[in-house]
């Protein structure tokens, strides 16, 4: 559950920095991750309202890097999330969390 909360918090933080295509992608990812987080809370009957200290620091560091390096850093962070997630489905239809990003982006990189 903390991973879902981290991803949701990250997407929300990056959304505040993003514009254009990246903002639209994050706008689609945020409700998906919010549903994941809610599902796991309901499944385990546990409510988590805050990240632990380590994850809060990690989140702030990533957001700082994205503030400093802009769009390129956001692209790399989203790519890393896709790589981390492997085959994890974001939509329940077998799509990876940022699959739409890689199909619609002018970026020529593809997730591994």
N, C-alpha and C positions, 0 to 999 in steps of 0.2 A: 504494500500500500504506500509506503514511503516513496517508492520509485514513481508511482503514478502521481503522487502529490508533488514530487520534485519536477517531473516533466510538465505537469500543469502549471506550476509556479514559473518554470522557465519559459514556457510558451507565452504566458501572460506578461512576463517581464520583457521578453523579446518583442512582443507585439507593440509595446510602448515605444520601442526604438525603430520599428520597421515601417516601411511605406510601400505603396504600390503592390506588386506581386507578392512580396514576402508577407506583407500585412494581410493580404487576402488568404494566403496559405495558412498563416497562424490563426486567422479567424475561423477557418474550417477545423483546424487541429484542436483548438481550445475546447469546444463542446465535446469532441470525441474523448479527449483525455479526462474531462470532467465526468463523463459517464463511466469511464473505466474506474476512476477513483471512487465514485459513488457505489458502483457495483461491488468492489472489493470491500468497502466499508460495510455494506449491507450483508455481504456474504459472511464475513467474519464477525459481524456484530460489534465492531470496534469503530470508534470515532477518533480521527486524528485531525487536529486543526492547525498543526504547525510542524514544520520540518525540524529535525534534530539539528544540533549546532553544526555538525560536520556538513550536512547537506545545505544548511543556510549559507555557510562560508563558501562552499563550492558554487552555489547559485550566484552569490554576489561576485565571485571571481569571474565566472563565465559572462555575466552581464557586463562587468567592467571591460572585459576583453572585447565584447561586442560593441560597447560604446566607443572604445578607442579605435577599433579596426573596421567598424561599420558592417556593411552588407556582406563583405567577404567572410567575416567572422561568423555572422549569422548563418550563412550558407554552410560553413564548416561544422557548426554546432548541430544543425539539422541533419547533415550527413552522418555525423557521429551517432546521433540518436537512432537513425535508421540502421546503422551497422550494429549498434548495441542491441537493438530489438530483434534482430534476426528475422524470423518469420512471424513475429508477433503481429496480429491483425489489429488495425486501428478501427476498422469499420465493421468487422464481423463478416466481411466478404473476401477475406484473404489478402487485403491490401496492406502494405506496410504503412507506418504512420505518415511518412512524407512522400508516398508514392506519387501523389498528385503533383507535388513540388517538382519531382524529377521529370515528370512527363510534360509539365507546362513551362518549366524554367528555361530561360535562354542559356542557363549554365550548361556547359557541355559535359560536366562530370556526372557520373552515375554511381549509385551506391554499390558497394561490393557485397 
